[in-house]
Amino acid sequence: MSPTPIILLKTKSTPIDPYESQFSSSGSPDFTPYFLPPLTHRALPDAQARLERLISNSSLSTTHSGIILTSARAVESYIQILTASSPAGEAQLTIPHYVVGPATRSALSACPLVSPSRILGSHTGNGEELARFILKEHHRHDQHISQGDAEVIAPLLFLAGETHRNTLSRILQDPSLPPQNRLPIQILPIYTTGITDGFEEEVTRLVQNCVAEMEQHGDEGSTVSIPKQPRLWVVIFSPQGAEETLRAIGYLREGDDGVDDGRRRQRGIGVATIGPTTRDFLLHSFNFTADVCAAKPTPAAVAEGIGDFQGWLPRLSSLYNSGVSLSAKRDG
């Protein structure tokens, strides 16, 4: 039997993508990884010019007490501006950089102008966890500035996309906190994001090509019924593009209120999400329960979740045949 295709809906990192390493022959020999990014990004020139001025004037470390970066795209834009705007011979920034996940840390660590010891929070998996970590940690690093006759904590600078959740602001500025424990935050959107033209069609084409290749290698027919193993997997990394993905793999049709379980069983495509934000979006928007939700936003956690799911299936065949929901059993 040929390896199971796994379609990763993300931009492939260079020079080495950790998901490719995880799901290649050296990491998980039962899978063949494919990459398909659902999103395109465009710079916001005015915001980026403002950041350039802060960096070129060497004022970033005096006007702000920390930088927050929660996405690879924000890191990419930040490094480009930092490299282009920093004066020659500039020392490493001592301002703390708060990030989500090891992949974001790894990308930022590649910049020689950022001290690895000042990259914090990579153990967190989402904005909420990062915000709570910052509340506990930031008093060690905060920078004060003059405001009238008073000394106040300099704001954190959150480099975000144009569309972003308010989780960080809500937690850092929680009214239930004592005023002295609240942390000021400035949000600077430096890029905007949209669905790539033709993305849905590209997902459909890639799924069809994967199925055709498996059939060419003698695998069983183009549909499979649960509880047999999924013939291929799709990993969704963001709510953006999720609806188009469900349509492309045949789980959602125009006019549907939600995903039809019968159609899902016939298609036999496993769906994994990178974390609870995307999982909950699928559930609340389309009444769709992902087969796997990674415990952490890492390649190993995605692989472990898929492995656990596929290990459950043989033991729960009789439950499927009797009509018992796997998701209910697994969540319980």
C-alpha positions in Angstrom: 0.0 0.0 0.0 1.4 3.4 -0.9 2.0 6.1 1.7 -1.0 8.2 2.8 -1.1 11.7 1.3 -1.2 14.5 3.9 -2.2 17.9 2.5 -0.8 20.7 4.7 -2.7 24.0 4.1 0.3 26.3 4.8 3.2 28.0 3.0 6.2 25.7 2.9 9.0 27.1 5.0 12.5 27.4 3.6 15.1 26.1 3.6 13.6 23.2 5.7 9.9 22.9 6.7 9.5 21.0 10.0 6.2 19.5 8.8 8.0 18.1 5.7 10.6 16.6 8.0 8.0 15.1 10.2 5.9 13.6 7.5 8.6 12.6 5.0 10.2 9.2 4.9 12.6 10.2 7.7 9.8 11.3 10.0 6.6 9.4 9.3 7.2 6.8 6.5 3.5 6.2 6.2 2.8 9.7 4.8 3.6 11.8 1.8 3.3 15.5 2.5 1.9 18.2 0.1 1.8 21.9 0.8 -0.9 24.3 -0.4 -1.1 27.8 1.1 -4.6 29.1 1.4 -3.7 32.7 2.0 -1.8 35.6 0.3 -0.3 38.5 2.2 0.1 42.1 1.2 2.2 44.7 3.1 0.5 47.8 4.6 3.0 50.5 3.6 2.0 53.2 6.1 2.3 50.9 9.1 5.6 49.4 7.9 7.0 52.9 7.3 6.1 53.8 11.0 8.0 50.7 12.2 10.9 51.6 9.9 11.2 55.0 11.6 11.2 53.5 15.1 13.9 51.1 14.2 16.1 53.5 12.2 15.9 56.1 15.0 17.0 53.4 17.5 14.0 54.3 19.6 12.1 51.0 19.7 13.7 49.9 22.9 12.9 53.2 24.7 9.3 53.7 23.4 8.1 50.1 23.9 8.7 47.5 26.5 8.3 44.5 24.3 7.4 43.2 20.8 4.6 40.6 20.3 4.7 38.4 17.2 2.1 35.6 16.8 2.5 34.6 13.1 5.2 33.6 10.7 4.1 36.4 8.4 4.5 39.0 11.1 8.0 37.7 11.8 8.9 37.7 8.2 7.8 41.4 7.8 9.5 42.4 11.0 12.9 40.8 10.1 12.8 42.4 6.6 12.2 45.9 8.1 14.6 45.3 11.0 17.4 44.3 8.6 16.8 47.1 6.2 16.4 49.9 8.8 19.0 49.1 11.4 22.1 51.2 11.3 25.3 49.5 10.4 26.9 47.7 13.3 23.8 47.9 15.4 23.9 45.7 18.5 21.3 43.0 19.1 18.0 44.3 20.4 17.6 43.8 24.2 13.9 44.4 24.1 11.9 41.2 24.8 10.2 39.5 21.9 7.1 37.4 22.8 6.1 34.7 20.3 3.7 31.8 20.0 5.0 28.4 19.2 8.5 27.0 18.4 8.1 27.6 14.7 7.8 31.4 15.3 10.7 31.3 17.6 12.8 29.4 15.1 12.0 32.0 12.4 12.9 34.9 14.6 16.0 33.3 15.9 17.4 33.4 12.4 17.7 37.2 12.6 21.2 38.1 14.0 19.8 41.4 15.3 17.5 39.6 17.8 19.1 38.0 20.8 17.8 34.4 21.2 17.7 34.9 25.0 15.2 37.7 24.5 12.7 35.5 22.6 10.1 34.4 25.1 6.8 32.4 25.2 7.5 29.9 22.5 6.1 27.2 24.7 2.6 28.8 24.4 0.2 27.5 21.8 -2.1 30.5 21.2 -2.7 34.2 21.9 -4.5 33.5 25.2 -1.7 31.4 26.6 0.8 33.9 25.5 -1.1 36.8 27.1 -1.2 35.0 30.4 2.5 34.2 30.2 3.2 37.9 29.5 1.2 39.0 32.6 3.4 36.7 34.7 6.7 37.4 33.1 6.8 41.0 31.9 7.5 42.6 35.2 11.0 41.3 34.9 11.6 43.2 31.6 9.2 46.2 31.6 10.5 49.5 30.4 9.2 52.7 32.0 8.6 56.0 30.1 7.6 59.5 31.4 4.0 60.5 31.0 3.5 63.9 32.4 4.9 63.8 35.9 4.5 60.1 36.2 6.6 57.1 35.2 4.5 54.4 33.4 5.2 51.1 31.8 6.0 51.5 28.1 3.4 49.8 25.9 4.0 46.4 24.2 4.0 46.6 20.4 1.9 43.9 18.8 2.8 43.4 15.1 -0.3 41.9 13.7 -2.3 41.2 10.6 -5.0 43.6 9.6 -7.6 41.0 10.7 -6.7 39.8 14.2 -8.4 38.7 17.4 -8.5 41.0 20.4 -7.5 38.2 22.8 -4.2 39.8 23.8 -5.7 43.3 24.5 -8.6 41.7 26.4 -6.4 39.8 28.8 -3.5 42.3 29.2 -6.0 45.1 29.9 -8.5 43.0 31.8 -10.6 45.4 34.0 -10.6 42.9 36.8 -6.8 43.2 37.2 -5.4 45.8 39.6 -4.5 48.9 37.5 -0.8 48.4 38.2 -0.9 44.9 36.8 -2.5 45.8 33.5 -0.1 46.1 30.6 -0.6 48.7 27.9 -0.5 47.4 24.3 -0.3 49.1 20.9 -1.5 47.1 17.9 0.3 47.9 14.6 -1.2 45.9 11.7 1.7 45.5 9.2 0.1 43.2 6.6 -3.3 42.2 5.3 -4.4 38.7 4.4 -6.8 37.2 1.9 -7.8 33.9 0.4 -5.6 33.0 -2.6 -7.4 33.2 -5.9 -8.5 29.7 -7.0 -7.6 28.1 -3.7 -10.7 26.0 -3.5 -10.1 24.6 -7.0 -6.5 23.9 -6.2 -7.5 21.8 -3.1 -10.0 19.9 -5.3 -7.4 19.2 -7.9 -4.8 18.1 -5.4 -7.2 15.7 -3.7 -8.2 14.2 -7.1 -4.5 13.8 -8.1 -3.7 12.1 -4.8 -6.6 9.7 -5.2 -5.7 8.9 -8.8 -2.1 8.2 -7.8 -3.1 5.8 -5.0 -5.4 4.0 -7.5 -2.5 3.7 -9.9 -0.5 2.0 -7.2 -3.3 -0.5 -6.6 -5.0 1.0 -3.5 -8.7 0.3 -3.1 -11.5 2.4 -4.7 -11.9 6.2 -4.6 -14.3 6.1 -1.6 -13.9 4.5 1.7 -16.3 4.0 4.7 -15.4 4.7 8.3 -14.1 2.8 10.3 -11.4 2.1 7.7 -8.4 4.4 7.8 -8.7 7.7 6.0 -7.2 7.5 2.5 -5.7 10.9 2.9 -5.5 13.7 5.5 -5.9 17.5 5.3 -4.4 19.7 8.0 -6.1 23.1 8.5 -4.0 25.8 10.1 -6.4 28.7 10.2 -10.1 29.6 10.1 -9.3 31.6 6.9 -9.8 29.2 4.0 -11.5 26.5 6.2 -14.9 26.9 4.5 -13.3 26.6 1.0 -11.5 23.5 2.2 -14.6 21.8 3.4 -16.3 22.5 0.1 -13.2 21.4 -1.9 -13.0 18.0 -0.2 -16.7 17.4 -0.7 -17.9 17.8 3.0 -19.8 21.0 2.5 -22.1 22.0 -0.4 -23.6 25.4 -1.2 -26.7 25.9 0.8 -25.8 23.4 3.5 -26.3 24.3 7.1 -23.5 22.0 8.1 -21.5 18.9 7.1 -23.5 15.8 6.3 -22.1 12.8 8.2 -23.1 10.3 5.5 -21.2 12.3 2.9 -18.2 12.5 5.2 -18.1 8.7 5.7 -18.2 8.1 1.9 -15.4 10.5 1.2 -13.0 9.1 3.8 -10.8 12.1 4.2 -9.3 12.8 7.6 -9.3 16.4 8.8 -6.8 17.7 11.5 -6.6 21.2 12.9 -3.5 22.9 14.3 -5.2 23.9 17.5 -8.5 24.7 19.3 -9.2 28.0 17.6 -9.6 26.4 14.2 -11.3 23.3 15.7 -13.9 25.5 17.4 -14.4 27.6 14.2 -15.3 24.5 12.2 -17.6 23.2 14.9 -19.5 26.4 15.5 -19.7 27.5 11.9 -20.3 24.3 10.1 -21.2 21.7 12.8 -18.1 19.9 11.8 -16.0 18.1 14.4 -12.4 17.7 13.2 -11.0 14.2 13.5 -7.9 15.5 15.2 -7.0 18.7 17.1 -3.3 19.0 17.8 -2.4 19.4 21.5 0.3 21.9 20.5 0.9 23.8 17.2 3.9 21.6 16.3 4.5 18.9 13.6 5.1 16.2 16.3 1.7 17.0 17.9 -0.1 16.8 14.6 1.5 13.5 13.8 0.8 12.2 17.3 -2.9 13.2 17.0 -3.3 11.5 13.7 -1.5 8.4 15.0 -3.8 8.3 18.1 -6.9 8.7 15.9 -5.9 5.9 13.5 -5.1 3.7 16.6 -8.6 4.3 17.9 -10.4 3.2 14.7 -9.8 -0.6 14.8 -11.0 -0.7 18.4 -14.1 1.3 17.6 -15.3 -0.5 14.4 -18.2 -2.1 16.3 -19.3 1.3 17.7 -19.5 2.8 14.2 -21.5 -0.1 12.9 -23.9 0.3 15.8 -24.2 4.0 15.1 -22.3 5.4 18.1 -20.5 8.6 17.4 -16.7 8.4 17.5 -16.3 12.1 18.4 -18.6 11.6 21.4 -16.7 8.5 22.5 -13.3 10.1 21.9 -14.2 13.4 23.8 -15.6 11.5 26.7 
